[in-house]
Amino acid sequence: MPKITGRQFKTVLVIEVIVITLMIVLGTSFISITCDGSMRGCMGDQNYSPHRFLILALLRPFFFTPIMVPAMIGGSNFGPLLATLLTAAATALSALVFYLPGYYLGKKLVRPWLMTNLPSTWSLIRSQDFKLIFITRWVPLFPFDLMSFLFGAANFHASRLVMFSFLGIIPEVWLFSNLASPSNQAIGNGFLQILAFSLITSLPLLGYEYVYRRRGTSLWHQLKRVYYEVFYEVQVNNEIKKKQVFTNQKPPVIILYGFFSSRRTLGVMERLMNVRGYQVMTFNLGGVLGTFFTRGIEETADFIDRKIRRQIQRHGFNKIYIVSHSKGGLVALWWILRMGGHKYCDHVITMGTPFKGSRLTYLALFTPLGFFWKDVWQMRPGSRFLRELHESPPQDKLTIYNIYSDRDGVATGTAGVFHHPSNVKLIPMHRYAHFEFLFKRAVADQLVAILNQAEKQRLEQESLQQPMQDRRRPRNGNLNEDDGNQGLA
C-alpha cells in the first residue's frame, strides 16, 4: 500500500482531532444543559413534560449524545415503562436526521456502486434490510447514528428504519430507564425484564425470517451469497481468464476501472465489446481485500506498464487501445504521457474521469481513510498529481477521447474534460450517470465507433508502409497502358 506523505498525515490528524473535539464539546454541552453538568444529574428530578421530553430526544443526534442520556432523563421523570416507549419512539424518528443525508449521498454513488460491484449484496439489502436494522439496534455495539447514516446511503426503506429501530432499541432503553427510575428495581429482576423485552421485540423478526426461509430467501441464505460474492466470485473475476486466446491480428482493448471498483464492474462492457469483435484484456488493479481499487495512481501506472509490456512480448501486439472509467482514466493518461505509453497506445478513451478532481474526496479526508488511501489525495481538486498530469508534454500522434456527462455525480460536465495540447476530442453523453457508462449499450456503441475509426487509420498506415516491391507501380505511362492491355488480353 502506497504511503501518504508526512504533510498529508498531519493534515488528516488535525482534521480528526478537530472533528472529535467538536463531537465531545457538543455532547458535553447537551449533558451540561439537560443534566445540570453531570450524568448523576440526569437521574434527578428534571420535571420534563412528555412533549418537552420528546423534543429533547429528537434533538439528541445533533449533539452526538448517547441514547442512554435521554433514556435516563425519561426514567427519572416518567418511570421505566413510559420512558421506554417515549425514548424508543423519539430515537426511532431521530434516526432520520442521519438517514436523509446518507440517502441523498448514496443515491448517486453508493447504490450504483453496489449494483455494479456487489449485486448479491445489493439484493440482500433490498430484501432483508429490516433484519439488518433490527439486529444492529438490538445489539448496542453498533453506533446508532452512524448506522442510520449507512442505512440511508444503502437505500434502506425509511418506514422500516423507523419501525425496526423502535423495536430493536427497546431493551437498551429499558435498561437505562430502569436504572434512573426512582423505583429502581433489583438488578436481577431488571435483567429478567430486559430478557422478556428482547424476546417480545424479536418476535416480528422471527416471523419474517420463518416466511422468507420457506421461500428460500432467508437472511442466512442471503448472507451466504454475499460471502461467496465478496471472498470468491469477485476475486476469481479479477484474474485474467487463462483460457482466453488473443491474436496479434488486431490490437487488444485494455479496460481500466475506477476508484474502489473491481474487475467485476467491467463484465457487461467486456461482453458488449467481445460481441462487437474486439478482444478485451483487463487486470486486477489491487487495493482493499486485493480487489477494490484504492492503490495510488502513479503506482498503478507503473504496474500496468509492466503488465502491458509483458502481454506485448507474449502475444506480439504492435499496439493497444485503452478504454478507462473514472480514476482509471487518470492511470491511463499518466502512463501514456509520463511513462512513454504513447509508444504502444495512440488512442485512449476516458469515461467520467475527474480531470479537475472531485470534491467527494474530501469526505474520505474527513475520516481515518485519509491516513491510508493515497489516491484520495491525488484526486482532490488542485492536487499536485493533477497539476503535473495537465502539465505533461503533448504527443502529436496521440488522440484522447473524453466521454462526459452533466449527470455524472463524480466528474460533472466539463470536470470530465482533459484540457491538454494533445488532440483531445469531446463526446458529451448527458443521458448517463457515472456508473452507467459501464453497462449502457449506447456507450458501448460509441466506444466501438471510436475504435473502428482508429482501426481504419491503423490499416491505412500499414498499407502505406508496405515494401515498394509488393505494390504494382508502373515505371512510366506507356508501360502502365501496356500492362493494362495485357491484363485485358
C-alpha positions in Angstrom: 0.0 0.0 0.0 1.5 3.4 -1.0 2.3 5.6 1.9 1.0 9.2 2.2 3.4 12.0 2.8 4.1 13.4 6.3 2.2 16.6 5.5 -0.8 14.6 4.4 -0.7 12.5 7.6 -0.5 15.6 9.8 -3.4 17.2 7.9 -5.7 14.2 8.4 -4.6 14.0 12.1 -5.5 17.7 12.6 -8.9 17.2 10.9 -9.6 14.1 13.1 -8.7 15.9 16.3 -11.0 18.9 15.3 -13.9 16.5 14.5 -13.5 14.5 17.7 -13.2 17.6 19.8 -16.3 19.1 18.2 -18.3 16.0 18.9 -17.1 16.0 22.6 -18.0 19.6 23.0 -21.4 19.2 21.6 -22.1 16.1 23.6 -20.8 17.7 26.8 -22.9 20.8 26.2 -26.0 18.7 25.8 -25.4 16.9 29.1 -24.5 20.2 30.8 -27.8 21.8 29.7 -30.1 18.9 30.3 -28.4 17.1 33.3 -27.0 20.0 35.3 -23.5 19.3 34.2 -23.1 15.6 35.2 -24.6 12.2 34.4 -25.8 12.0 38.0 -28.0 15.0 37.3 -29.8 13.0 34.6 -31.1 10.7 37.3 -32.6 13.5 39.3 -36.0 15.1 39.0 -35.9 17.3 35.9 -39.6 17.9 35.7 -39.9 17.3 32.0 -43.3 17.1 30.4 -43.8 14.3 27.8 -43.9 16.9 24.9 -40.8 18.7 26.1 -39.0 15.3 26.6 -39.9 14.2 23.0 -38.4 17.3 21.6 -35.3 16.8 23.7 -34.9 13.2 22.5 -35.4 14.2 18.8 -32.6 16.8 19.1 -30.2 14.3 20.6 -28.4 13.3 17.3 -27.5 16.9 16.6 -25.3 16.9 19.8 -23.7 13.4 19.2 -25.1 12.3 22.5 -25.6 8.6 23.5 -29.1 7.2 23.8 -28.5 6.4 27.4 -28.8 10.2 28.3 -32.5 10.7 27.2 -33.3 7.2 28.5 -32.1 8.1 32.0 -33.8 11.5 31.9 -37.1 9.8 30.9 -36.7 7.1 33.5 -36.2 9.7 36.3 -39.3 11.6 35.2 -41.9 9.1 33.9 -40.8 5.7 35.2 -39.3 2.8 33.2 -42.3 1.8 31.1 -43.5 5.2 29.8 -39.9 6.4 29.5 -39.0 3.4 27.4 -41.9 3.9 25.0 -41.2 7.7 24.6 -37.5 7.3 24.3 -37.7 4.5 21.8 -40.3 6.3 19.7 -38.2 9.6 19.6 -35.0 7.7 19.0 -36.5 5.8 16.0 -37.7 9.1 14.5 -34.4 10.8 15.2 -32.7 8.2 13.0 -33.9 10.2 10.0 -31.6 13.0 11.0 -28.6 11.0 9.7 -30.6 8.8 7.4 -31.6 11.5 5.0 -28.1 13.0 4.3 -26.8 9.4 3.7 -29.8 8.7 1.4 -29.1 11.6 -0.9 -25.3 11.0 -0.9 -25.8 7.3 -1.7 -28.3 7.9 -4.4 -25.6 8.9 -6.9 -22.6 6.9 -5.5 -23.3 4.0 -3.1 -26.3 2.4 -4.8 -24.8 2.4 -8.3 -21.6 1.1 -6.9 -23.3 -1.8 -5.1 -25.3 -2.7 -8.2 -22.2 -2.9 -10.4 -19.7 -4.4 -7.9 -21.7 -6.5 -5.5 -25.2 -7.4 -7.0 -25.8 -10.1 -4.4 -25.1 -7.7 -1.6 -27.5 -5.2 -3.2 -30.1 -8.0 -3.4 -29.6 -8.7 0.3 -30.1 -5.0 1.2 -33.2 -4.7 -0.8 -34.9 -7.8 0.6 -33.5 -8.1 4.1 -32.9 -4.5 5.2 -35.4 -4.7 8.1 -33.5 -7.6 9.7 -30.2 -5.8 9.4 -31.8 -2.7 11.0 -33.2 -4.7 13.9 -30.0 -6.7 14.6 -27.8 -3.5 14.7 -30.3 -1.8 17.0 -30.9 -4.9 19.2 -27.1 -5.3 19.7 -25.9 -2.0 21.2 -22.3 -2.5 20.0 -23.2 -0.8 16.7 -23.2 3.1 16.8 -26.8 4.1 16.4 -26.4 7.3 14.4 -23.5 6.0 12.2 -25.6 3.0 11.3 -28.5 5.4 10.4 -26.3 7.2 8.0 -25.1 4.0 6.4 -28.7 2.7 6.1 -29.6 5.8 4.2 -26.6 5.5 1.9 -27.5 1.9 1.1 -31.1 2.9 0.3 -32.9 1.1 3.2 -36.6 1.8 3.4 -37.3 4.7 5.7 -40.5 3.3 7.1 -38.7 0.0 8.0 -35.9 2.1 9.6 -38.3 3.8 12.0 -40.3 0.7 12.8 -37.5 -1.8 13.4 -35.3 0.8 15.1 -38.2 1.3 17.6 -38.4 -2.5 18.2 -34.7 -3.1 18.4 -33.8 -0.2 20.7 -36.4 -1.1 23.4 -34.1 -3.5 25.5 -31.3 -1.0 25.7 -33.6 1.9 26.5 -35.4 -0.1 29.2 -32.1 -0.8 30.9 -31.1 2.8 31.3 -34.6 4.0 32.1 -34.9 1.4 34.8 -31.5 2.4 36.3 -32.6 6.1 36.5 -36.1 5.4 37.8 -36.9 6.5 41.3 -38.3 3.0 42.0 -35.1 1.4 40.7 -35.9 -2.3 40.8 -33.5 -5.1 41.8 -30.8 -5.8 39.3 -31.8 -9.4 38.8 -35.4 -8.5 38.2 -34.4 -5.8 35.8 -32.4 -8.2 33.7 -35.3 -10.6 33.6 -37.4 -7.8 32.2 -34.8 -6.9 29.6 -34.7 -10.5 28.5 -38.5 -10.6 28.3 -38.5 -7.3 26.2 -35.8 -8.8 24.0 -37.8 -11.9 23.2 -41.0 -10.0 22.6 -39.4 -7.4 20.3 -37.7 -10.2 18.3 -40.9 -12.0 17.5 -41.7 -9.9 14.4 -38.2 -10.6 13.1 -38.5 -14.4 13.7 -41.9 -14.4 12.0 -40.4 -12.6 8.9 -37.4 -15.0 8.9 -39.7 -18.0 9.0 -41.7 -16.8 6.0 -38.6 -16.0 4.0 -36.9 -19.3 4.9 -39.9 -21.1 3.4 -39.3 -19.2 0.2 -35.6 -20.0 0.2 -34.6 -16.3 0.6 -33.9 -16.1 4.3 -31.2 -13.9 5.8 -28.9 -16.9 6.2 -29.2 -17.8 2.5 -28.6 -14.2 1.5 -25.6 -13.8 3.8 -24.0 -16.9 2.2 -24.5 -15.4 -1.2 -22.8 -12.2 -0.1 -19.9 -14.2 1.4 -19.3 -16.1 -1.8 -19.6 -12.9 -3.8 -17.1 -11.0 -1.8 -14.5 -13.6 -1.0 -14.8 -15.9 -4.0 -16.7 -14.6 -7.1 -15.1 -11.1 -7.1 -11.6 -12.4 -6.6 -12.0 -15.0 -9.3 -13.4 -12.4 -11.7 -10.4 -10.2 -11.0 -8.0 -12.7 -12.7 -7.3 -12.8 -16.4 -9.1 -15.8 -17.9 -6.5 -18.4 -18.5 -8.5 -19.9 -21.4 -8.8 -16.6 -23.2 -6.9 -16.6 -26.5 -5.5 -13.4 -28.0 -4.3 -12.8 -31.6 -1.9 -10.2 -32.8 -4.0 -9.5 -35.9 -6.0 -6.9 -34.1 -4.9 -4.6 -31.2 -6.5 -5.6 -27.9 -8.7 -3.2 -25.9 -7.5 -2.8 -22.3 -10.2 -1.5 -19.9 -9.3 0.1 -16.6 -11.9 0.5 -13.9 -12.2 3.3 -11.3 -11.8 4.0 -7.6 -13.0 1.3 -5.2 -14.3 -0.8 -8.0 -13.3 -4.3 -9.1 -12.8 -6.0 -12.3 -16.3 -7.4 -12.0 -17.7 -4.0 -12.9 -16.4 -4.5 -16.4 -18.3 -7.7 -17.0 -21.1 -6.2 -19.1 -18.8 -3.9 -21.0 -16.4 -6.7 -21.8 -19.2 -8.8 -23.2 -20.5 -6.0 -25.3 -17.1 -5.3 -26.7 -16.4 -9.0 -27.4 -19.7 -9.4 -29.3 -18.7 -6.4 -31.5 -15.5 -8.1 -32.5 -12.9 -6.7 -30.1 -10.6 -8.8 -27.8 -10.7 -7.3 -24.3 -7.9 -7.5 -21.7 -8.3 -6.4 -18.1 -6.1 -6.5 -15.0 -6.8 -6.8 -11.3 -5.6 -3.4 -10.1 -5.5 -4.3 -6.4 -6.5 -2.4 -3.3 -8.8 -3.3 -0.4 -9.0 -7.1 0.0 -6.8 -7.3 -3.0 -9.9 -6.5 -5.1 -11.3 -3.0 -4.7 -9.1 -0.4 -6.4 -7.5 2.0 -3.9 -3.9 1.9 -4.9 -2.1 5.1 -5.8 -2.4 6.3 -9.4 1.4 6.5 -10.1 2.0 3.1 -8.6 -0.8 1.6 -10.6 0.5 3.2 -13.8 3.8 1.5 -13.1 2.0 -1.8 -12.5 0.1 -1.7 -15.8 3.3 -0.6 -17.6 4.9 -3.9 -16.6 1.7 -5.9 -17.4 1.2 -4.3 -20.9 4.9 -4.8 -21.8 4.6 -8.5 -20.8 1.5 -9.0 -22.9 3.0 -7.3 -25.9 6.0 -9.6 -25.7 3.9 -12.7 -25.2 1.4 -12.1 -28.0 3.3 -9.9 -30.4 0.9 -6.9 -30.3 2.0 -3.9 -32.4 -0.2 -1.5 -30.4 -3.1 -1.4 -27.9 -6.2 0.7 -27.3 -7.2 1.8 -23.8 -10.8 2.4 -22.5 -10.9 3.7 -19.0 -13.5 4.7 -16.5 -13.2 7.3 -13.7 -9.9 7.0 -11.8 -8.8 4.5 -14.5 -8.5 7.4 -16.9 -6.0 9.2 -14.7 -3.9 6.0 -14.6 -4.1 5.6 -18.3 -3.0 9.2 -19.1 -0.3 9.2 -16.5 1.1 6.0 -18.2 0.8 7.4 -21.7 2.0 10.9 -21.1 4.6 10.5 -18.3 5.9 6.9 -18.7 6.2 6.5 -22.5 2.9 4.6 -23.0 2.3 6.6 -26.2 4.7 4.3 -28.0 2.2 1.5 -27.6 -1.1 3.4 -27.5 -2.2 6.3 -29.7 -6.0 6.1 -28.9 -7.3 6.3 -25.4 -10.9 6.8 -24.3 -11.9 8.1 -20.8 -15.4 8.0 -19.3 -16.3 10.1 -16.4 -12.7 10.8 -15.4 -12.3 13.6 -12.7 -9.6 15.6 -14.5 -10.3 18.6 -12.3 -10.6 16.4 -9.2 -13.6 15.5 -7.2 -15.0 17.2 -4.1 -16.2 13.9 -2.9 -12.6 13.0 -1.9 -13.0 15.4 1.0 -15.5 13.0 2.5 -12.7 10.5 2.8 -10.2 13.0 4.0 -12.5 13.8 6.9 -12.3 10.2 8.0 -9.4 7.9 9.0 -9.3 6.7 5.4 -7.1 9.7 4.6 -4.4 8.0 6.6 -4.2 5.0 4.3 -5.5 5.9 0.8 -3.1 8.0 -1.2 -5.4 8.1 -4.3 -8.0 10.3 -2.5 -5.2 12.9 -2.1 -4.3 12.6 -5.7 -7.9 13.1 -6.9 -8.7 16.1 -4.8 -9.2 19.4 -6.7 -5.9 21.2 -7.2 -3.7 18.3 -6.1 0.0 18.1 -7.1 -0.7 15.0 -9.1 -3.4 16.7 -11.2 -1.2 19.7 -11.9 1.6 17.5 -13.1 -0.7 15.5 -15.3 -2.1 18.6 -17.0 1.4 19.9 -17.5 2.6 16.8 -19.2 4.2 17.3 -22.7 1.9 16.7 -25.6 2.2 13.8 -28.1 1.5 14.6 -31.7 0.2 11.1 -32.7 -2.0 10.7 -29.6 -5.8 11.1 -29.7 -7.7 11.4 -26.4 -11.4 10.9 -26.3 -13.3 12.3 -23.3 -16.8 10.9 -22.7 -18.5 13.1 -20.1 -22.0 13.9 -18.8 -23.8 16.6 -16.9 -25.5 13.8 -14.9 -22.1 12.4 -13.7 -22.0 12.9 -9.9 -18.2 12.4 -9.7 -16.9 14.4 -12.7 -19.9 16.6 -13.6 -19.9 18.2 -17.0 -16.5 19.7 -18.1 -14.9 18.4 -15.0 -14.6 15.2 -17.0 -12.7 17.0 -19.8 -8.9 16.9 -20.1 -7.6 20.3 -21.2 -4.3 19.5 -22.9 -2.3 20.4 -26.0 -2.7 16.9 -27.4 -5.5 16.1 -29.7 -8.5 15.9 -27.3 -12.0 15.1 -28.7 -15.0 15.7 -26.5 -18.0 13.4 -26.6 -20.9 14.5 -24.4 -23.3 11.8 -23.4 -25.5 13.7 -20.9 -28.2 11.0 -20.6 -26.0 8.8 -18.5 -24.7 8.9 -14.9 -21.2 8.0 -13.7 -21.6 4.2 -13.4 -24.0 3.9 -16.3 -21.0 4.3 -18.6 -20.0 0.8 -17.7 -23.1 -1.1 -18.9 -25.2 1.0 -21.3 -25.4 -0.3 -24.8 -25.3 3.1 -26.4 -22.0 3.8 -24.6 -20.6 0.5 -26.0 -21.7 1.5 -29.5 -19.9 4.8 -29.1 -16.7 3.1 -28.0 -16.9 0.7 -31.0 -17.4 3.6 -33.4 -14.3 5.3 -32.0 -12.3 2.1 -32.1 -13.5 1.3 -35.7 -12.2 4.7 -36.8 -8.9 4.0 -35.1 -8.6 0.6 -36.8 -9.3 2.2 -40.1 -6.5 4.6 -39.6 -4.2 1.8 -38.5 -4.9 -0.3 -41.6 -4.3 2.7 -43.8 -1.0 3.4 -42.2 0.1 -0.2 -42.5 -0.8 -0.2 -46.2 1.3 2.9 -46.8 4.3 1.3 -45.1 4.3 -1.9 -47.2 7.5 -2.5 -49.1 7.7 -0.9 -52.5 8.3 -4.2 -54.3 4.9 -5.5 -53.1 3.0 -2.9 -55.0 2.1 -2.8 -58.6 3.6 0.6 -59.6 4.2 1.4 -63.3 7.6 2.6 -64.4 6.2 5.0 -67.0 2.9 5.9 -68.6 3.3 3.7 -71.7 4.1 0.7 -69.5 1.0 1.3 -67.5 -1.1 1.4 -70.7 0.6 -1.8 -72.0 0.1 -3.6 -68.7 -3.5 -2.7 -68.8 -3.9 -4.0 -72.3 -2.1 -7.2 -71.4 -4.4 -7.7 -68.5 -7.4 -7.3 -70.7 -5.9 -9.8 -73.2 
